[in-house]
C-alpha cells in the first residue's frame, strides 16, 4: 500500500492528487505529495515557493524544516522575538 491517495481532515492528499501551487497567482501544476508540503501551514507549493526554515516544524506528516516562503518569514520573526 502506498501514499498515492489518502484523506486527512476532509482534504485529499498524496502524490496521486493533482493540484496547483497554493501561492497566489502561481500557475504551476504539482501534486499533494510530501515533496510539495509546507510543514507549517500544511498547504502545497511548487519548488520555487518552498524553502527551509532554521527550525523544524511539526504537522500531520511528521517533522521537517520544509516550509513555504510566507511561513519561513514567520518562523524567522518568531526566532528573532525569542532571541531578543
PyMOL Python script that loads the backbone (N, CA, C, O; Angstrom):
from pymol import cmd

cmd.read_pdbstr("""\
ATOM      1  N   UNK A   1       0.843  -1.178   0.000  1.00  0.00           N
ATOM      2  CA  UNK A   1       0.000   0.000   0.000  1.00  0.00           C
ATOM      3  C   UNK A   1       0.885   1.236   0.000  1.00  0.00           C
ATOM      4  O   UNK A   1       1.820   1.326   0.796  1.00  0.00           O
ATOM      5  N   UNK A   2       0.606   2.181  -0.873  1.00  0.00           N
ATOM      6  CA  UNK A   2       1.388   3.403  -0.968  1.00  0.00           C
ATOM      7  C   UNK A   2       0.602   4.605  -0.499  1.00  0.00           C
ATOM      8  O   UNK A   2      -0.491   4.480   0.053  1.00  0.00           O
ATOM      9  N   UNK A   3       1.171   5.760  -0.726  1.00  0.00           N
ATOM     10  CA  UNK A   3       0.542   7.013  -0.314  1.00  0.00           C
ATOM     11  C   UNK A   3       0.141   7.851  -1.522  1.00  0.00           C
ATOM     12  O   UNK A   3       0.212   9.079  -1.471  1.00  0.00           O
ATOM     13  N   UNK A   4      -0.270   7.218  -2.585  1.00  0.00           N
ATOM     14  CA  UNK A   4      -0.690   7.947  -3.775  1.00  0.00           C
ATOM     15  C   UNK A   4      -1.957   8.746  -3.503  1.00  0.00           C
ATOM     16  O   UNK A   4      -2.157   9.816  -4.077  1.00  0.00           O
ATOM     17  N   UNK A   5      -2.809   8.227  -2.631  1.00  0.00           N
ATOM     18  CA  UNK A   5      -4.055   8.918  -2.303  1.00  0.00           C
ATOM     19  C   UNK A   5      -4.474   8.563  -0.890  1.00  0.00           C
ATOM     20  O   UNK A   5      -4.563   7.387  -0.540  1.00  0.00           O
ATOM     21  N   UNK A   6      -4.726   9.561  -0.090  1.00  0.00           N
ATOM     22  CA  UNK A   6      -5.304   9.360   1.238  1.00  0.00           C
ATOM     23  C   UNK A   6      -6.017  10.645   1.636  1.00  0.00           C
ATOM     24  O   UNK A   6      -5.841  11.677   0.989  1.00  0.00           O
ATOM     25  N   UNK A   7      -6.802  10.591   2.672  1.00  0.00           N
ATOM     26  CA  UNK A   7      -7.594  11.748   3.082  1.00  0.00           C
ATOM     27  C   UNK A   7      -7.397  12.001   4.574  1.00  0.00           C
ATOM     28  O   UNK A   7      -7.497  11.087   5.393  1.00  0.00           O
ATOM     29  N   UNK A   8      -7.117  13.249   4.909  1.00  0.00           N
ATOM     30  CA  UNK A   8      -6.983  13.680   6.301  1.00  0.00           C
ATOM     31  C   UNK A   8      -7.773  14.960   6.458  1.00  0.00           C
ATOM     32  O   UNK A   8      -7.573  15.917   5.710  1.00  0.00           O
ATOM     33  N   UNK A   9      -8.662  14.980   7.421  1.00  0.00           N
ATOM     34  CA  UNK A   9      -9.452  16.188   7.681  1.00  0.00           C
ATOM     35  C   UNK A   9     -10.272  16.648   6.499  1.00  0.00           C
ATOM     36  O   UNK A   9     -10.491  17.848   6.332  1.00  0.00           O
ATOM     37  N   UNK A  10     -10.728  15.733   5.681  1.00  0.00           N
ATOM     38  CA  UNK A  10     -11.555  16.082   4.533  1.00  0.00           C
ATOM     39  C   UNK A  10     -10.766  16.549   3.315  1.00  0.00           C
ATOM     40  O   UNK A  10     -11.358  16.862   2.282  1.00  0.00           O
ATOM     41  N   UNK A  11      -9.430  16.602   3.420  1.00  0.00           N
ATOM     42  CA  UNK A  11      -8.611  17.026   2.285  1.00  0.00           C
ATOM     43  C   UNK A  11      -7.930  15.819   1.656  1.00  0.00           C
ATOM     44  O   UNK A  11      -7.299  15.017   2.345  1.00  0.00           O
ATOM     45  N   UNK A  12      -8.066  15.703   0.336  1.00  0.00           N
ATOM     46  CA  UNK A  12      -7.397  14.623  -0.391  1.00  0.00           C
ATOM     47  C   UNK A  12      -5.914  14.971  -0.496  1.00  0.00           C
ATOM     48  O   UNK A  12      -5.547  16.081  -0.882  1.00  0.00           O
ATOM     49  N   UNK A  13      -5.070  13.998  -0.145  1.00  0.00           N
ATOM     50  CA  UNK A  13      -3.632  14.220  -0.151  1.00  0.00           C
ATOM     51  C   UNK A  13      -2.942  13.055  -0.820  1.00  0.00           C
ATOM     52  O   UNK A  13      -3.546  12.000  -1.016  1.00  0.00           O
ATOM     53  N   UNK A  14      -1.680  13.235  -1.171  1.00  0.00           N
ATOM     54  CA  UNK A  14      -0.879  12.181  -1.775  1.00  0.00           C
ATOM     55  C   UNK A  14      -0.349  12.587  -3.134  1.00  0.00           C
ATOM     56  O   UNK A  14      -0.872  13.501  -3.771  1.00  0.00           O
ATOM     57  N   UNK A  15       0.702  11.896  -3.576  1.00  0.00           N
ATOM     58  CA  UNK A  15       1.321  12.254  -4.847  1.00  0.00           C
ATOM     59  C   UNK A  15       0.429  11.925  -6.038  1.00  0.00           C
ATOM     60  O   UNK A  15       0.734  12.342  -7.155  1.00  0.00           O
ATOM     61  N   UNK A  16      -0.648  11.202  -5.840  1.00  0.00           N
ATOM     62  CA  UNK A  16      -1.591  10.915  -6.912  1.00  0.00           C
ATOM     63  C   UNK A  16      -2.683  11.955  -7.043  1.00  0.00           C
ATOM     64  O   UNK A  16      -3.538  11.846  -7.921  1.00  0.00           O
ATOM     65  N   UNK A  17      -2.668  12.968  -6.178  1.00  0.00           N
ATOM     66  CA  UNK A  17      -3.697  14.021  -6.199  1.00  0.00           C
ATOM     67  C   UNK A  17      -3.081  15.265  -6.824  1.00  0.00           C
ATOM     68  O   UNK A  17      -2.203  15.890  -6.231  1.00  0.00           O
ATOM     69  N   UNK A  18      -3.531  15.619  -8.000  1.00  0.00           N
ATOM     70  CA  UNK A  18      -3.023  16.779  -8.720  1.00  0.00           C
ATOM     71  C   UNK A  18      -3.636  18.061  -8.166  1.00  0.00           C
ATOM     72  O   UNK A  18      -4.800  18.082  -7.768  1.00  0.00           O
ATOM     73  N   UNK A  19      -2.845  19.122  -8.145  1.00  0.00           N
ATOM     74  CA  UNK A  19      -3.348  20.428  -7.716  1.00  0.00           C
ATOM     75  C   UNK A  19      -2.453  21.509  -8.302  1.00  0.00           C
ATOM     76  O   UNK A  19      -1.536  21.220  -9.071  1.00  0.00           O
ATOM     77  N   UNK A  20      -2.722  22.733  -7.941  1.00  0.00           N
ATOM     78  CA  UNK A  20      -1.946  23.889  -8.363  1.00  0.00           C
ATOM     79  C   UNK A  20      -1.219  24.416  -7.139  1.00  0.00           C
ATOM     80  O   UNK A  20      -1.729  24.292  -6.026  1.00  0.00           O
ATOM     81  N   UNK A  21      -0.046  24.997  -7.314  1.00  0.00           N
ATOM     82  CA  UNK A  21       0.692  25.614  -6.212  1.00  0.00           C
ATOM     83  C   UNK A  21      -0.235  26.582  -5.478  1.00  0.00           C
ATOM     84  O   UNK A  21      -0.957  27.355  -6.108  1.00  0.00           O
ATOM     85  N   UNK A  22      -0.213  26.537  -4.144  1.00  0.00           N
ATOM     86  CA  UNK A  22      -1.112  27.380  -3.359  1.00  0.00           C
ATOM     87  C   UNK A  22      -0.638  28.823  -3.205  1.00  0.00           C
ATOM     88  O   UNK A  22      -1.330  29.636  -2.594  1.00  0.00           O
ATOM     89  N   UNK A  23       0.536  29.150  -3.754  1.00  0.00           N
ATOM     90  CA  UNK A  23       0.986  30.542  -3.724  1.00  0.00           C
ATOM     91  C   UNK A  23       0.102  31.343  -4.665  1.00  0.00           C
ATOM     92  O   UNK A  23      -0.135  30.934  -5.802  1.00  0.00           O
ATOM     93  N   UNK A  24      -0.374  32.454  -4.203  1.00  0.00           N
ATOM     94  CA  UNK A  24      -1.285  33.290  -5.006  1.00  0.00           C
ATOM     95  C   UNK A  24      -0.643  33.644  -6.346  1.00  0.00           C
ATOM     96  O   UNK A  24       0.511  34.070  -6.398  1.00  0.00           O
ATOM     97  N   UNK A  25      -1.383  33.469  -7.400  1.00  0.00           N
ATOM     98  CA  UNK A  25      -1.010  33.792  -8.781  1.00  0.00           C
ATOM     99  C   UNK A  25       0.056  32.876  -9.376  1.00  0.00           C
ATOM    100  O   UNK A  25       0.554  33.162 -10.464  1.00  0.00           O
ATOM    101  N   UNK A  26       0.419  31.801  -8.712  1.00  0.00           N
ATOM    102  CA  UNK A  26       1.382  30.855  -9.286  1.00  0.00           C
ATOM    103  C   UNK A  26       0.608  29.790 -10.068  1.00  0.00           C
ATOM    104  O   UNK A  26      -0.244  29.109  -9.497  1.00  0.00           O
ATOM    105  N   UNK A  27       0.890  29.639 -11.354  1.00  0.00           N
ATOM    106  CA  UNK A  27       0.135  28.699 -12.182  1.00  0.00           C
ATOM    107  C   UNK A  27       0.696  27.278 -12.217  1.00  0.00           C
ATOM    108  O   UNK A  27       0.119  26.413 -12.876  1.00  0.00           O
ATOM    109  N   UNK A  28       1.803  27.018 -11.526  1.00  0.00           N
ATOM    110  CA  UNK A  28       2.469  25.719 -11.649  1.00  0.00           C
ATOM    111  C   UNK A  28       1.599  24.583 -11.111  1.00  0.00           C
ATOM    112  O   UNK A  28       0.986  24.682 -10.048  1.00  0.00           O
ATOM    113  N   UNK A  29       1.575  23.494 -11.895  1.00  0.00           N
ATOM    114  CA  UNK A  29       0.827  22.291 -11.526  1.00  0.00           C
ATOM    115  C   UNK A  29       1.756  21.372 -10.738  1.00  0.00           C
ATOM    116  O   UNK A  29       2.879  21.102 -11.162  1.00  0.00           O
ATOM    117  N   UNK A  30       1.280  20.893  -9.588  1.00  0.00           N
ATOM    118  CA  UNK A  30       2.049  19.994  -8.729  1.00  0.00           C
ATOM    119  C   UNK A  30       1.121  18.884  -8.248  1.00  0.00           C
ATOM    120  O   UNK A  30       0.015  18.731  -8.765  1.00  0.00           O
ATOM    121  N   UNK A  31       1.561  18.119  -7.273  1.00  0.00           N
ATOM    122  CA  UNK A  31       0.682  17.143  -6.645  1.00  0.00           C
ATOM    123  C   UNK A  31       0.706  17.392  -5.142  1.00  0.00           C
ATOM    124  O   UNK A  31       1.451  18.250  -4.668  1.00  0.00           O
ATOM    125  N   UNK A  32      -0.080  16.670  -4.411  1.00  0.00           N
ATOM    126  CA  UNK A  32      -0.142  16.849  -2.963  1.00  0.00           C
ATOM    127  C   UNK A  32       0.685  15.797  -2.232  1.00  0.00           C
ATOM    128  O   UNK A  32       0.260  15.250  -1.214  1.00  0.00           O
ATOM    129  N   UNK A  33       1.864  15.525  -2.763  1.00  0.00           N
ATOM    130  CA  UNK A  33       2.801  14.626  -2.104  1.00  0.00           C
ATOM    131  C   UNK A  33       3.664  15.379  -1.108  1.00  0.00           C
ATOM    132  O   UNK A  33       3.644  16.610  -1.076  1.00  0.00           O
ATOM    133  N   UNK A  34       4.418  14.656  -0.297  1.00  0.00           N
ATOM    134  CA  UNK A  34       5.242  15.267   0.746  1.00  0.00           C
ATOM    135  C   UNK A  34       6.315  16.196   0.191  1.00  0.00           C
ATOM    136  O   UNK A  34       6.752  17.110   0.891  1.00  0.00           O
ATOM    137  N   UNK A  35       6.741  15.988  -1.029  1.00  0.00           N
ATOM    138  CA  UNK A  35       7.776  16.837  -1.615  1.00  0.00           C
ATOM    139  C   UNK A  35       7.315  18.283  -1.782  1.00  0.00           C
ATOM    140  O   UNK A  35       8.148  19.184  -1.882  1.00  0.00           O
ATOM    141  N   UNK A  36       6.018  18.517  -1.813  1.00  0.00           N
ATOM    142  CA  UNK A  36       5.472  19.861  -2.017  1.00  0.00           C
ATOM    143  C   UNK A  36       4.787  20.420  -0.774  1.00  0.00           C
ATOM    144  O   UNK A  36       4.183  21.491  -0.841  1.00  0.00           O
ATOM    145  N   UNK A  37       4.864  19.731   0.340  1.00  0.00           N
ATOM    146  CA  UNK A  37       4.152  20.105   1.565  1.00  0.00           C
ATOM    147  C   UNK A  37       4.912  21.134   2.385  1.00  0.00           C
ATOM    148  O   UNK A  37       6.113  20.990   2.609  1.00  0.00           O
ATOM    149  N   UNK A  38       4.216  22.171   2.832  1.00  0.00           N
ATOM    150  CA  UNK A  38       4.756  23.091   3.830  1.00  0.00           C
ATOM    151  C   UNK A  38       4.391  22.501   5.189  1.00  0.00           C
ATOM    152  O   UNK A  38       3.211  22.318   5.489  1.00  0.00           O
ATOM    153  N   UNK A  39       5.382  22.206   6.001  1.00  0.00           N
ATOM    154  CA  UNK A  39       5.141  21.550   7.281  1.00  0.00           C
ATOM    155  C   UNK A  39       4.634  22.505   8.355  1.00  0.00           C
ATOM    156  O   UNK A  39       4.426  22.092   9.496  1.00  0.00           O
ATOM    157  N   UNK A  40       4.436  23.755   8.014  1.00  0.00           N
ATOM    158  CA  UNK A  40       3.873  24.706   8.981  1.00  0.00           C
ATOM    159  C   UNK A  40       2.393  24.959   8.703  1.00  0.00           C
ATOM    160  O   UNK A  40       1.557  24.775   9.588  1.00  0.00           O
ATOM    161  N   UNK A  41       2.066  25.376   7.491  1.00  0.00           N
ATOM    162  CA  UNK A  41       0.659  25.691   7.177  1.00  0.00           C
ATOM    163  C   UNK A  41      -0.076  24.501   6.566  1.00  0.00           C
ATOM    164  O   UNK A  41      -1.301  24.536   6.447  1.00  0.00           O
ATOM    165  N   UNK A  42       0.635  23.466   6.182  1.00  0.00           N
ATOM    166  CA  UNK A  42       0.134  22.223   5.582  1.00  0.00           C
ATOM    167  C   UNK A  42      -0.538  22.411   4.215  1.00  0.00           C
ATOM    168  O   UNK A  42      -1.381  21.603   3.826  1.00  0.00           O
ATOM    169  N   UNK A  43      -0.170  23.469   3.488  1.00  0.00           N
ATOM    170  CA  UNK A  43      -0.598  23.644   2.107  1.00  0.00           C
ATOM    171  C   UNK A  43       0.530  23.165   1.210  1.00  0.00           C
ATOM    172  O   UNK A  43       1.606  22.818   1.699  1.00  0.00           O
ATOM    173  N   UNK A  44       0.301  23.143  -0.088  1.00  0.00           N
ATOM    174  CA  UNK A  44       1.248  22.585  -1.044  1.00  0.00           C
ATOM    175  C   UNK A  44       1.761  23.656  -1.999  1.00  0.00           C
ATOM    176  O   UNK A  44       0.989  24.465  -2.515  1.00  0.00           O
ATOM    177  N   UNK A  45       3.087  23.653  -2.230  1.00  0.00           N
ATOM    178  CA  UNK A  45       3.729  24.700  -3.017  1.00  0.00           C
ATOM    179  C   UNK A  45       4.753  24.098  -3.972  1.00  0.00           C
ATOM    180  O   UNK A  45       5.331  23.046  -3.699  1.00  0.00           O
ATOM    181  N   UNK A  46       4.969  24.776  -5.089  1.00  0.00           N
ATOM    182  CA  UNK A  46       5.996  24.338  -6.041  1.00  0.00           C
ATOM    183  C   UNK A  46       7.379  24.600  -5.433  1.00  0.00           C
ATOM    184  O   UNK A  46       7.494  25.265  -4.403  1.00  0.00           O
ATOM    185  N   UNK A  47       8.412  24.079  -6.071  1.00  0.00           N
ATOM    186  CA  UNK A  47       9.768  24.241  -5.571  1.00  0.00           C
ATOM    187  C   UNK A  47      10.219  25.683  -5.477  1.00  0.00           C
ATOM    188  O   UNK A  47      11.078  26.014  -4.659  1.00  0.00           O
ATOM    189  N   UNK A  48       9.657  26.534  -6.296  1.00  0.00           N
ATOM    190  CA  UNK A  48      10.011  27.956  -6.270  1.00  0.00           C
ATOM    191  C   UNK A  48       9.509  28.642  -4.992  1.00  0.00           C
ATOM    192  O   UNK A  48      10.092  29.630  -4.547  1.00  0.00           O
ATOM    193  N   UNK A  49       8.430  28.117  -4.405  1.00  0.00           N
ATOM    194  CA  UNK A  49       7.828  28.738  -3.223  1.00  0.00           C
ATOM    195  C   UNK A  49       8.042  27.943  -1.940  1.00  0.00           C
ATOM    196  O   UNK A  49       7.404  28.218  -0.924  1.00  0.00           O
ATOM    197  N   UNK A  50       8.942  26.952  -1.983  1.00  0.00           N
ATOM    198  CA  UNK A  50       9.329  26.206  -0.788  1.00  0.00           C
ATOM    199  C   UNK A  50      10.768  26.529  -0.431  1.00  0.00           C
ATOM    200  O   UNK A  50      11.596  26.768  -1.310  1.00  0.00           O
ATOM    201  N   UNK A  51      11.060  26.534   0.847  1.00  0.00           N
ATOM    202  CA  UNK A  51      12.410  26.784   1.337  1.00  0.00           C
ATOM    203  C   UNK A  51      12.610  25.997   2.626  1.00  0.00           C
ATOM    204  O   UNK A  51      11.743  25.215   3.016  1.00  0.00           O
ATOM    205  N   UNK A  52      13.714  26.191   3.271  1.00  0.00           N
ATOM    206  CA  UNK A  52      13.981  25.529   4.552  1.00  0.00           C
ATOM    207  C   UNK A  52      14.022  26.557   5.664  1.00  0.00           C
ATOM    208  O   UNK A  52      14.644  27.611   5.526  1.00  0.00           O
ATOM    209  N   UNK A  53      13.363  26.249   6.759  1.00  0.00           N
ATOM    210  CA  UNK A  53      13.394  27.109   7.941  1.00  0.00           C
ATOM    211  C   UNK A  53      14.582  26.704   8.806  1.00  0.00           C
ATOM    212  O   UNK A  53      15.112  25.601   8.670  1.00  0.00           O
ATOM    213  N   UNK A  54      14.991  27.594   9.685  1.00  0.00           N
ATOM    214  CA  UNK A  54      16.099  27.279  10.591  1.00  0.00           C
ATOM    215  C   UNK A  54      15.674  26.275  11.653  1.00  0.00           C
ATOM    216  O   UNK A  54      16.514  25.590  12.238  1.00  0.00           O
ATOM    217  N   UNK A  55      14.388  26.189  11.898  1.00  0.00           N
ATOM    218  CA  UNK A  55      13.858  25.317  12.936  1.00  0.00           C
ATOM    219  C   UNK A  55      12.846  24.356  12.325  1.00  0.00           C
ATOM    220  O   UNK A  55      12.027  24.764  11.502  1.00  0.00           O
ATOM    221  N   UNK A  56      12.893  23.094  12.714  1.00  0.00           N
ATOM    222  CA  UNK A  56      11.943  22.110  12.190  1.00  0.00           C
ATOM    223  C   UNK A  56      10.529  22.425  12.662  1.00  0.00           C
ATOM    224  O   UNK A  56      10.324  22.952  13.756  1.00  0.00           O
ATOM    225  N   UNK A  57       9.553  22.089  11.809  1.00  0.00           N
ATOM    226  CA  UNK A  57       8.139  22.297  12.086  1.00  0.00           C
ATOM    227  C   UNK A  57       7.462  20.942  12.169  1.00  0.00           C
ATOM    228  O   UNK A  57       7.911  19.986  11.537  1.00  0.00           O
ATOM    229  N   UNK A  58       6.386  20.847  12.940  1.00  0.00           N
ATOM    230  CA  UNK A  58       5.643  19.601  13.057  1.00  0.00           C
ATOM    231  C   UNK A  58       4.257  19.747  12.443  1.00  0.00           C
ATOM    232  O   UNK A  58       3.608  20.785  12.566  1.00  0.00           O
ATOM    233  N   UNK A  59       3.821  18.678  11.779  1.00  0.00           N
ATOM    234  CA  UNK A  59       2.457  18.634  11.246  1.00  0.00           C
ATOM    235  C   UNK A  59       2.034  17.174  11.164  1.00  0.00           C
ATOM    236  O   UNK A  59       2.724  16.297  11.684  1.00  0.00           O
ATOM    237  N   UNK A  60       0.913  16.909  10.520  1.00  0.00           N
ATOM    238  CA  UNK A  60       0.372  15.551  10.421  1.00  0.00           C
ATOM    239  C   UNK A  60       1.356  14.583   9.773  1.00  0.00           C
ATOM    240  O   UNK A  60       1.277  13.378  10.009  1.00  0.00           O
ATOM    241  N   UNK A  61       2.279  15.090   8.962  1.00  0.00           N
ATOM    242  CA  UNK A  61       3.200  14.230   8.230  1.00  0.00           C
ATOM    243  C   UNK A  61       4.513  13.993   8.970  1.00  0.00           C
ATOM    244  O   UNK A  61       5.387  13.283   8.473  1.00  0.00           O
ATOM    245  N   UNK A  62       4.650  14.575  10.136  1.00  0.00           N
ATOM    246  CA  UNK A  62       5.878  14.397  10.900  1.00  0.00           C
ATOM    247  C   UNK A  62       6.577  15.715  11.154  1.00  0.00           C
ATOM    248  O   UNK A  62       5.940  16.712  11.496  1.00  0.00           O
ATOM    249  N   UNK A  63       7.891  15.718  10.986  1.00  0.00           N
ATOM    250  CA  UNK A  63       8.700  16.886  11.306  1.00  0.00           C
ATOM    251  C   UNK A  63       9.678  17.167  10.168  1.00  0.00           C
ATOM    252  O   UNK A  63      10.334  16.255   9.665  1.00  0.00           O
ATOM    253  N   UNK A  64       9.768  18.432   9.769  1.00  0.00           N
ATOM    254  CA  UNK A  64      10.686  18.824   8.705  1.00  0.00           C
ATOM    255  C   UNK A  64      10.895  20.328   8.755  1.00  0.00           C
ATOM    256  O   UNK A  64      10.094  21.056   9.341  1.00  0.00           O
ATOM    257  N   UNK A  65      11.976  20.788   8.138  1.00  0.00           N
ATOM    258  CA  UNK A  65      12.249  22.222   8.037  1.00  0.00           C
ATOM    259  C   UNK A  65      11.681  22.796   6.738  1.00  0.00           C
ATOM    260  O   UNK A  65      11.831  23.990   6.476  1.00  0.00           O
ATOM    261  N   UNK A  66      11.029  21.959   5.919  1.00  0.00           N
ATOM    262  CA  UNK A  66      10.471  22.401   4.638  1.00  0.00           C
ATOM    263  C   UNK A  66       9.229  23.250   4.868  1.00  0.00           C
ATOM    264  O   UNK A  66       8.221  22.766   5.383  1.00  0.00           O
ATOM    265  N   UNK A  67       9.310  24.528   4.481  1.00  0.00           N
ATOM    266  CA  UNK A  67       8.192  25.456   4.653  1.00  0.00           C
ATOM    267  C   UNK A  67       8.051  26.330   3.411  1.00  0.00           C
ATOM    268  O   UNK A  67       8.984  26.455   2.617  1.00  0.00           O
ATOM    269  N   UNK A  68       6.890  26.924   3.255  1.00  0.00           N
ATOM    270  CA  UNK A  68       6.675  27.861   2.154  1.00  0.00           C
ATOM    271  C   UNK A  68       7.372  29.180   2.498  1.00  0.00           C
ATOM    272  O   UNK A  68       7.771  29.393   3.643  1.00  0.00           O
ATOM    273  N   UNK A  69       7.514  30.046   1.526  1.00  0.00           N
ATOM    274  CA  UNK A  69       8.230  31.301   1.741  1.00  0.00           C
ATOM    275  C   UNK A  69       7.526  32.196   2.763  1.00  0.00           C
ATOM    276  O   UNK A  69       8.192  32.882   3.539  1.00  0.00           O
ATOM    277  N   UNK A  70       6.205  32.200   2.774  1.00  0.00           N
ATOM    278  CA  UNK A  70       5.470  33.008   3.763  1.00  0.00           C
ATOM    279  C   UNK A  70       5.714  32.487   5.176  1.00  0.00           C
ATOM    280  O   UNK A  70       5.975  33.273   6.086  1.00  0.00           O
ATOM    281  N   UNK A  71       5.633  31.189   5.366  1.00  0.00           N
ATOM    282  CA  UNK A  71       5.859  30.601   6.693  1.00  0.00           C
ATOM    283  C   UNK A  71       7.310  30.764   7.132  1.00  0.00           C
ATOM    284  O   UNK A  71       7.585  30.898   8.325  1.00  0.00           O
ATOM    285  N   UNK A  72       8.234  30.753   6.186  1.00  0.00           N
ATOM    286  CA  UNK A  72       9.641  30.951   6.511  1.00  0.00           C
ATOM    287  C   UNK A  72       9.844  32.321   7.149  1.00  0.00           C
ATOM    288  O   UNK A  72      10.593  32.453   8.117  1.00  0.00           O
ATOM    289  N   UNK A  73       9.184  33.332   6.611  1.00  0.00           N
ATOM    290  CA  UNK A  73       9.275  34.679   7.180  1.00  0.00           C
ATOM    291  C   UNK A  73       8.717  34.698   8.603  1.00  0.00           C
ATOM    292  O   UNK A  73       9.280  35.349   9.483  1.00  0.00           O
ATOM    293  N   UNK A  74       7.610  33.984   8.830  1.00  0.00           N
ATOM    294  CA  UNK A  74       7.006  33.918  10.166  1.00  0.00           C
ATOM    295  C   UNK A  74       7.924  33.210  11.152  1.00  0.00           C
ATOM    296  O   UNK A  74       8.080  33.662  12.286  1.00  0.00           O
ATOM    297  N   UNK A  75       8.531  32.106  10.734  1.00  0.00           N
ATOM    298  CA  UNK A  75       9.434  31.355  11.600  1.00  0.00           C
ATOM    299  C   UNK A  75      10.638  32.226  11.966  1.00  0.00           C
ATOM    300  O   UNK A  75      11.057  32.255  13.123  1.00  0.00           O
ATOM    301  N   UNK A  76      11.192  32.932  10.982  1.00  0.00           N
ATOM    302  CA  UNK A  76      12.329  33.809  11.242  1.00  0.00           C
ATOM    303  C   UNK A  76      11.966  34.909  12.237  1.00  0.00           C
ATOM    304  O   UNK A  76      12.754  35.226  13.128  1.00  0.00           O
ATOM    305  N   UNK A  77      10.775  35.489  12.087  1.00  0.00           N
ATOM    306  CA  UNK A  77      10.332  36.546  13.006  1.00  0.00           C
ATOM    307  C   UNK A  77      10.169  35.985  14.422  1.00  0.00           C
ATOM    308  O   UNK A  77      10.553  36.642  15.390  1.00  0.00           O
ATOM    309  N   UNK A  78       9.608  34.788  14.555  1.00  0.00           N
ATOM    310  CA  UNK A  78       9.455  34.164  15.874  1.00  0.00           C
ATOM    311  C   UNK A  78      10.803  33.895  16.528  1.00  0.00           C
ATOM    312  O   UNK A  78      10.962  34.100  17.731  1.00  0.00           O
ATOM    313  N   UNK A  79      11.774  33.438  15.743  1.00  0.00           N
ATOM    314  CA  UNK A  79      13.116  33.189  16.274  1.00  0.00           C
ATOM    315  C   UNK A  79      13.772  34.479  16.756  1.00  0.00           C
ATOM    316  O   UNK A  79      14.446  34.493  17.786  1.00  0.00           O
ATOM    317  N   UNK A  80      13.573  35.554  16.010  1.00  0.00           N
ATOM    318  CA  UNK A  80      14.125  36.860  16.410  1.00  0.00           C
ATOM    319  C   UNK A  80      13.488  37.346  17.698  1.00  0.00           C
ATOM    320  O   UNK A  80      14.171  37.899  18.561  1.00  0.00           O
ATOM    321  N   UNK A  81      12.159  37.141  17.838  1.00  0.00           N
ATOM    322  CA  UNK A  81      11.454  37.557  19.052  1.00  0.00           C
ATOM    323  C   UNK A  81      11.950  36.782  20.265  1.00  0.00           C
ATOM    324  O   UNK A  81      12.094  37.346  21.349  1.00  0.00           O
ATOM    325  N   UNK A  82      12.212  35.496  20.085  1.00  0.00           N
ATOM    326  CA  UNK A  82      12.701  34.659  21.187  1.00  0.00           C
ATOM    327  C   UNK A  82      14.111  35.041  21.628  1.00  0.00           C
ATOM    328  O   UNK A  82      14.450  34.967  22.809  1.00  0.00           O
ATOM    329  N   UNK A  83      14.924  35.449  20.655  1.00  0.00           N
ATOM    330  CA  UNK A  83      16.309  35.775  20.987  1.00  0.00           C
ATOM    331  C   UNK A  83      16.463  37.197  21.537  1.00  0.00           C
ATOM    332  O   UNK A  83      17.512  37.540  22.081  1.00  0.00           O
ATOM    333  N   UNK A  84      15.436  38.012  21.398  1.00  0.00           N
ATOM    334  CA  UNK A  84      15.512  39.415  21.870  1.00  0.00           C
ATOM    335  C   UNK A  84      15.292  39.533  23.360  1.00  0.00           C
ATOM    336  O   UNK A  84      15.324  40.637  23.903  1.00  0.00           O
TER     337      UNK A  84
END
""", "prot")
cmd.dss("prot")
cmd.show_as("cartoon", "prot")
cmd.util.cbc("prot")
cmd.orient("prot")
